[in-house]
Amino acid sequence: MTCTCQQCKALLLPMDMSIDRLPEISFDLYEVDKCKIKDIRGRNFFFHEIRKNHTSIIIFSRNFIEQETKDYIEDFAKISPSYLKDNDVKVILIASAYHTNLASFCQETKFVHEVYTDASLAIHRKAHLFSQIVDGGSKAQINPHLKHSSFIRFLLSTKRASERSTKGQGSMFQQGGQVVINSDGKVLYFHRDRNNTDQTPINFLLSASGLNKSFDHFKDHQTKTNIFHDLRRRNIKNFEFV
C-alpha cells in the first residue's frame, strides 16, 4: 500500500512507492553521548568525545564472524581518511566485539578509520537498534557491498567461524545501523538495519554527510532507478547519482 500521511510525505520519496517501513524512530543523543566505549587499546571514551569537531559517519556493525560484516566494512577502506579529513568528515566503526579482537579485524578488512567497541551494547540499546532480525531480507534493498551470493556468504561465514573462536566476536543477534552526526550534534541521517544485509550504501552516507563525491567502487550494482526507489535514502536531501 502507499501511505499518504504527512509523516511519510516528508520522506522525500516518490508518491507511487509502496512503503513497507516508517521513518526511523529518533533517539536521545544526549543519553548516547554519556555512554562509554573502548578503543583498540582498551581505553575508555565517552561517545561525545569521539564525534566532536567533525561530521561523523558512524557505523554500528554486526558480529565479526559473518561475511556480510566483512564485505561491508572492508569497502570503507577504499575511502581515504585524508580526503575525509580535508572535508571535516570522519568514519567511525563501533563494533560489539571485545576490544582485543578489533586489531585483527581491522587488519583483515584493511579498515583504516577510527574503531571502537560497545561490547555492553549500551549505545545500541539507547539508539534503539534492533536486538534481533526484524525480517529475513525478502524485501531487502540491493546492497552494492556484498560480493557473493547468499549461499557462498553462508559458506564463508561458516569457514570464518571454524578458523577462530566465536567468543568476543560480537553479538550474534544484535543488528547494526548507521548514523551521520554533524559537528553541532545534529543527526543528519539514521538507519537501523533490519537484517544482516540491510546496511546503508556507503555513497548514501557520504551524501548525507555533505560530500558531493560519489565513489565509483560502490556503483556496480546501483542504477538510477533502484537508488530512486531505495528506502534507505529517505531524508537525504539533494542526493544525486553521478
N, C-alpha and C positions, 0 to 999 in steps of 0.2 A: 504494500500500500504506500501511498505518498502522503506524508504529513504536511499540513499547511498551517500549523500553528506558528505564532510569531517567533518562538524559540528556534524552531527548525529553519524558518526563513532566514534567520541571522547566520546560518552556517555557510553562506556563500556557495551553496550547492545548486545544481540545476533543479528546476521545479519538477521535472519529469523523472527525477531519480527516486528509486524505491529506497527508503531509509530504513535500515534494519538495526541502527544503533543511534542513540541520542547523544548529544554533546557530553563530553566527559564531565563528571562532577568536579567541582572545584575543591581545592584543599587549602588548609591554613598554612601558608608559607612561614609565618611567624613560629608556629609549632615545629615545623620541619627544620627550620634554622637552628633550633635548640638541640637537635639530635646530634649525637656523636658518631663519627665514622673513623675507621682506621686506614692508614696509608700502607704502602707496601712494606714499610719497616715496623708496622705495628703501632705507630704513633697516633694519638687521638686528635681529632679536629672536630670543631663544630661545623655543621653544614654551611652556615653562612660564611665561614672563613674561606671555604674553597671556591665559592661562587662570586665573591665580591670583586668589584672593579672590572669585570668583564661581562659580556653576554655569554652565558654558559649553555652549551648543548649537553644535557645530562642524560646519560644512557643507563637505565636500570636493566641489567642483564639477568637472564635465567642462569641455571647452573652451567658449569664449565664442561660437563660431560656431553651435552647434546651438540651434535654437529651444526644445528641451526644457530646456536650461540656463536660458535667458532666462525661460521660463514659471515655472519653479520658484523662481528667485531673486527675481523681482520680487514674488512673493507674500509674501516676508518683509518687504517694505516696508509691508505692511498692519499690521504689529505695531509698536506704539510702543516705541521704546527706553526712554522714561521709565517705561512700565508694567513692562518687564523689570527696569529698574534698581531700582524700588521693591521688587522681589522678589528682588534679588541674582542675577539671571539676565542673561546677555547672549548674543547671537548673533554668531558669528564665521564669516566666509566665508574659506576657503582655496582659492585657485584654483591652476591650474598654468600660468597665463599669465605673461607678462612683467609686472613691476610697472608699467611705463609704460602698460599697457592697462587697469589697474584703474579709474582715474578715469572713463574714458569708459563702461565697462560699468556702473559704479555710477550714473552719470548716466542712462544708458539705462533701467536697471531701477528707478531711484529707490531703490536699496538704501542704507539709512542706518545700517547697523550696521558693526561692525569688519570690515575686509577686509585680507587678506594674500595672499601667493603663495608657493608651494613649487614654483618652476619646475624645480628639480633633481629633484623627485619623491622626495626623501629620506624625508619623512614618509609619503608614500603607500606607499613600499616597506616601511617599518618597521611600518606599520599593516596590512600585508598586503592593501591594497586591490587589486582585480583590475586587471591591466595590459592586459586586453582584454575584450571582451564574452564573458560566460560562456554566456548563452543569448540568443536573439533576441527575447525578450519574449512568446513564445507562452503562457507561464504567468504573465505579469506581473500583479500585483495592480492594482486600479483606482487610478489616480493622479489625485486631485482637482485637481491644479495644472496639468494640461495643458489648454490652451484650444482646441486644434484637433485635427482628425483627423490620422492619421499622414501622409497624403498632403499635406495643407496644411502640416504641420510640415516635411516634406521640401522643399517649395517655398520656404517662408520661410527655412529654413537655407541653401538654395542662393542665395537673394537676399542674405542676410547675408554669405555668402562672397564674392559678387561686388562688394559695396559696400566691402569693406575687405581689407587684407592678412591672410591667414591666419597669417602669421608672428607668433609671440609670443602667439597667442590661446589657447594651451593644447594639451596633447596630444590628438591625435585618437583615440588608442587607450585611454588611461588612464581607468578608471572611477572614479566618485566614491564617497562614503559619508557617513554621519552618525554622530556620536558625542556623547554627553552626559556631561560630567565634572563632578562637584561640586567645591566649594572645597577639600575634603580630598584630592582626587586620586583619588576612586573613580569608576570608569567605570560609569555608571548605565544606559547603553544604547549599543549599537554595531550598525551595519548597513552592510554592504558592497554597493553597487549592483552588480547583475549585468549591467545594460544601461542605456541612457540614459533609460529611463522608470521605473526601479525605485526612485526616491527615496522616502524615508520621508515620509508625510504630515506636515505641519507640526504639526497638532494632536497627533499621536502624540509628537512631540519635546517639545512644551510639557508634555504629561502626564508624560513621563519625567523632565523637569526639576523636577517637583514643583508645577507650576502647575495649578490646578483649572479655570481658564477655558479653554473651547474657543471658537475664533473661527468665527463663522457664515460668514465669507468662504469657508472651506475645506470646507463641508459639502454643497455642491451635488450631488456625485456619491457621497456616502458615506451608507450606511444602517447600521442596527444589525447587519444580517445580514452585509454584506460586511466590516464592520470586525471583527466577531467571528471571521471566517474569514481575516483578513489576517495572513499570516505575519510581516509587519514589526512587528506589535505584540507579538511574543514578548518575554518578560521585562519588559514594562511592567505593573507591579502596579497593581491598582485602577483600570484605565483605564475611564472612563465616557464614553459618547456622550450628551452633554447636549442 
